Amino acid sequence: MKANRFHFGKVIEEIDSNIIDSALMEEAKIKSKGLDQTIKAFYIILRSEEICI
């Protein structure tokens, strides 16, 4: 994992602005295995990794 707190902060700003990547959200739903509480966490991780590349 190469993302750091800066990248996590950018993702939180995007979420607060209602900017959500639907493809990554679907991937987060798959990774969460149906646990609603973890969907946002997986999304933040996936998006942070995408930003840091």
N, CA, C and O of each residue as an XYZ file, in Angstrom:
212
protein
N       0.854     -1.174      0.000
C       0.000      0.000      0.000
C       0.898      1.233      0.000
O       1.723      1.419      0.895
N       0.725      2.054     -0.998
C       1.547      3.253     -1.122
C       0.791      4.519     -0.745
O       1.389      5.588     -0.629
N      -0.495      4.406     -0.557
C      -1.287      5.577     -0.189
C      -0.942      5.998      1.236
O      -0.638      5.167      2.092
N      -0.995      7.299      1.468
C      -0.739      7.804      2.812
C      -1.917      8.671      3.253
O      -2.941      8.734      2.573
N      -1.765      9.331      4.388
C      -2.890     10.104      4.937
C      -3.323     11.240      4.014
O      -4.491     11.631      4.022
N      -2.405     11.769      3.227
C      -2.770     12.806      2.259
C      -3.789     12.258      1.263
O      -4.794     12.907      0.976
N      -3.527     11.063      0.738
C      -4.428     10.446     -0.234
C      -5.779     10.121      0.405
O      -6.827     10.325     -0.208
N      -5.747      9.614      1.643
C      -6.994      9.330      2.342
C      -7.807     10.614      2.516
O      -9.027     10.610      2.351
N      -7.129     11.702      2.848
C      -7.808     12.987      3.015
C      -8.463     13.466      1.736
O      -9.573     13.998      1.764
N      -7.781     13.281      0.611
C      -8.352     13.675     -0.681
C      -9.622     12.878     -0.979
O     -10.596     13.427     -1.493
N      -9.610     11.593     -0.659
C     -10.789     10.752     -0.899
C     -11.947     11.207     -0.009
O     -13.090     11.268     -0.462
N     -11.659     11.522      1.235
C     -12.707     12.008      2.141
C     -13.301     13.308      1.596
O     -14.515     13.501      1.652
N     -12.459     14.198      1.072
C     -12.952     15.440      0.457
C     -13.858     15.130     -0.730
O     -14.897     15.767     -0.902
N     -13.471     14.159     -1.547
C     -14.301     13.772     -2.695
C     -15.655     13.249     -2.226
O     -16.693     13.611     -2.780
N     -15.642     12.401     -1.209
C     -16.896     11.835     -0.692
C     -17.787     12.949     -0.148
O     -18.995     12.955     -0.386
N     -17.187     13.896      0.586
C     -17.960     15.026      1.118
C     -18.569     15.868      0.002
O     -19.616     16.487      0.190
N     -17.918     15.895     -1.158
C     -18.415     16.650     -2.313
C     -19.305     15.796     -3.217
O     -19.677     16.224     -4.309
N     -19.643     14.596     -2.762
C     -20.466     13.647     -3.514
C     -19.841     13.245     -4.845
O     -20.551     13.006     -5.822
N     -18.524     13.171     -4.880
C     -17.812     12.691     -6.060
C     -17.384     11.256     -5.762
O     -16.449     11.025     -4.995
N     -18.076     10.297     -6.373
C     -17.810      8.886     -6.110
C     -17.661      8.156     -7.434
O     -18.491      8.295     -8.332
N     -16.603      7.385     -7.542
C     -16.339      6.572     -8.733
C     -17.205      5.312     -8.631
O     -16.970      4.465     -7.770
N     -18.192      5.191     -9.497
C     -19.148      4.084     -9.402
C     -18.495      2.722     -9.622
O     -18.898      1.738     -9.002
N     -17.493      2.653    -10.496
C     -16.812      1.373    -10.733
C     -16.057      0.928     -9.487
O     -16.089     -0.248     -9.125
N     -15.380      1.862     -8.835
C     -14.663      1.516     -7.605
C     -15.637      1.172     -6.484
O     -15.348      0.312     -5.652
N     -16.787      1.837     -6.458
C     -17.787      1.531     -5.434
C     -18.297      0.106     -5.607
O     -18.498     -0.602     -4.620
N     -18.507     -0.319     -6.842
C     -18.936     -1.696     -7.098
C     -17.866     -2.688     -6.649
O     -18.178     -3.726     -6.066
N     -16.597     -2.359     -6.926
C     -15.503     -3.227     -6.495
C     -15.437     -3.293     -4.968
O     -15.174     -4.353     -4.401
N     -15.674     -2.167     -4.310
C     -15.688     -2.130     -2.848
C     -16.821     -2.990     -2.294
O     -16.645     -3.672     -1.285
N     -17.980     -2.961     -2.947
C     -19.108     -3.789     -2.508
C     -18.774     -5.267     -2.624
O     -19.143     -6.061     -1.759
N     -18.078     -5.637     -3.689
C     -17.678     -7.037     -3.875
C     -16.682     -7.444     -2.793
O     -16.812     -8.515     -2.200
N     -15.691     -6.595     -2.536
C     -14.667     -6.909     -1.539
C     -15.240     -6.965     -0.126
O     -14.723     -7.687      0.725
N     -16.305     -6.206      0.127
C     -16.879     -6.161      1.470
C     -17.683     -7.413      1.809
O     -18.031     -7.642      2.967
N     -17.972     -8.216      0.794
C     -18.720     -9.472      0.981
C     -20.052     -9.250      1.696
O     -20.456    -10.038      2.551
N     -20.719     -8.164      1.326
C     -22.051     -7.915      1.855
C     -22.108     -7.207      3.195
O     -23.198     -6.986      3.723
N     -20.968     -6.846      3.758
C     -20.971     -6.133      5.035
C     -21.035     -4.630      4.764
O     -20.052     -4.017      4.349
N     -22.207     -4.054      5.006
C     -22.427     -2.638      4.700
C     -21.441     -1.713      5.417
O     -21.064     -0.669      4.885
N     -21.029     -2.099      6.625
C     -20.141     -1.244      7.405
C     -18.757     -1.107      6.783
O     -18.046     -0.148      7.081
N     -18.360     -2.041      5.929
C     -17.001     -2.009      5.383
C     -16.922     -1.497      3.944
O     -15.825     -1.338      3.408
N     -18.049     -1.244      3.325
C     -18.035     -0.779      1.931
C     -17.274      0.534      1.806
O     -16.417      0.668      0.933
N     -17.573      1.503      2.665
C     -16.903      2.802      2.583
C     -15.403      2.658      2.848
O     -14.595      3.314      2.191
N     -15.030      1.815      3.795
C     -13.607      1.609      4.091
C     -12.880      1.042      2.880
O     -11.795      1.508      2.530
N     -13.467      0.045      2.243
C     -12.849     -0.521      1.042
C     -12.780      0.517     -0.074
O     -11.786      0.585     -0.797
N     -13.821      1.318     -0.217
C     -13.813      2.352     -1.256
C     -12.678      3.346     -1.007
O     -11.947      3.705     -1.930
N     -12.537      3.784      0.231
C     -11.486      4.749      0.559
C     -10.109      4.171      0.257
O      -9.250      4.866     -0.286
N      -9.896      2.918      0.601
C      -8.607      2.274      0.325
C      -8.367      2.176     -1.173
O      -7.294      2.538     -1.656
N      -9.354      1.690     -1.910
C      -9.196      1.530     -3.359
C      -8.949      2.870     -4.049
O      -8.070      2.978     -4.904
N      -9.715      3.876     -3.680
C      -9.564      5.191     -4.321
C      -8.228      5.831     -3.939
O      -7.584      6.463     -4.777
N      -7.813      5.676     -2.699
C      -6.529      6.228     -2.261
C      -5.382      5.619     -3.040
O      -4.454      6.319     -3.447
N      -5.447      4.324     -3.246
C      -4.410      3.648     -4.028
C      -4.415      4.142     -5.470
O      -3.357      4.289     -6.083
N      -5.597      4.397     -6.008
C      -5.696      4.895     -7.381
C      -5.094      6.299     -7.499
O      -4.427      6.608     -8.486
N      -5.325      7.131     -6.509
C      -4.809      8.498     -6.527
C      -3.285      8.517     -6.434
O      -2.637      9.323     -7.101
N      -2.714      7.650     -5.627
C      -1.270      7.721     -5.365
C      -0.425      7.214     -6.525
O       0.791      7.410     -6.526
N      -1.024      6.579     -7.493
C      -0.247      6.028     -8.617
C       0.166      7.118     -9.567
O       0.825      6.845    -10.570
